[in-house]
Amino acid sequence: MKRTAIRGYGGSGRTFCVVLVLLVSAWTVGCMMKVEEPTAPNLLLITLDTTRRDHCSVYGYERGTTPNLVMLAEQGVRFDLAYAPMSVTGPTHATIFTSLYPIGHGVVKNALKLGLEYQTLAEILAENGYQTAAVVSSFALNGKFGYAQGFEEYDDDFGEAEPIFSDEFWPDHLNEGGLDRRAHHTTRQAIGWLDERRKRNQPFFLFVHYFDPHAPYVPPIPFAELYVDPNDRSDYLQYLTDLYDAEIAFTDWQVGVLLEALDKLSLERNTLVVLVGDHGEGLMQHGYLLHGPNIYEEAVRVPLLVRWPDQIAAGQVLSSPVEMVDLFPTILDLLGIEPPPVPIQGRSLAAALYGDEELDPERPVYLHRRPYKERMLKTLPKYNPQSVDSILVKGQKYAIRVGRWKYIEGAEEGTKELFDLDADPGEGSNLYSKLPEKAAALALQLESWRLSHTPDGLVQVPVSDEDEQRLHALGYVD
Ligand SMILES: [Zn+2]
């Protein structure tokens, strides 16, 4: 067993060298054969659920949570200011697949089906001769919600895989059939496809989604032992944060296992790897533990790494803002595929990746808070049923960031917030009443974007009662 990929985890001065026999016994790489590389480049797209940028050591977090992402960034490009359009799983993935904002494709919360009329990344790659496959890890990305479009294989059957969501955590909900699976099962499936079912004479697009950093935070034992003191819950938020960090570390380790398999199959050099978080997590920074209700920075800023050996110079750091709508046109551009004759709302970052162009530091970033029926949400849902603290959610919210300024508007909640992110990166001091003209200009720009990016006649397909119950089990509420 190689240990290099599991060194580097934990706090200062600690090295993780526990032999994770149980976790790796499910797969082997001994059977892998060296193969001819296809002429066209492959694409491996990895999404990490609920992974806050600032809890990844590749972005300077003081804990060693992501040594494999550090390695990936050293071999490729790290985007420092990458934004998810919303802090909800389904909508952000729909945006990655279509280059449309949630208001453009209509998936503004989980389980609103992505319409078949959209041209997805997988469909376009399939039309261009790619073998396509996906391995996802949450019911929120079930193929029935439209995400399987264009994939020859879409593995969303969690079968006997060990779940994160257990009856202990979710006694009142429908767990039959599985709501999710842990990262090592996901990795095993992905490597199995690469090794056994991939056609050697075709380029491939493999999409792999990891779910573990999503609540409940129940990291596997070796990682829990490294980050969490089970006997000290005096600071309950710190205890939860420790568990969350351990989940990120476990997921990072599995990313390393997957990338190592790519190497062993001699696919590393001819494969474009894009790794991105689907959204962040609140961790009580603005009164809420999880994600969904807020679009503050901790909820929407995500890791984004791109690696393509021999094609894109290694070790670059790009610090201007980019959005998830950019991934679709960027990937097609890099792979040399014409974009489809349909509207897209992102822009290609390929020239910046090749070093031919500077990104615009003043480019506006647009954010959207999913709609809620009016309700009070417990701030520590599930973990602490006795908690009396709660936040009001009602309707939708929108935000715009331009340079140092960020404006957030919640019409139904009656909130208007203006932040100077240079002086106040934690968004703690609302400057709206001090700088009303600045806020008004941003509000106008935001409204103009909203009107021009919402297509006429957009239809949102409703969810069934049973699926509603499953999603509620995952923590998603209306
Ligand atoms: Zn998610």
Boltz pocket constraint, residues with backbone or C-beta under 6 A from the ligand:
constraints:
  - pocket:
      binder: B
      contacts: [[A, 49], [A, 50], [A, 88], [A, 89], [A, 90], [A, 278], [A, 279]]
      max_distance: 6.0
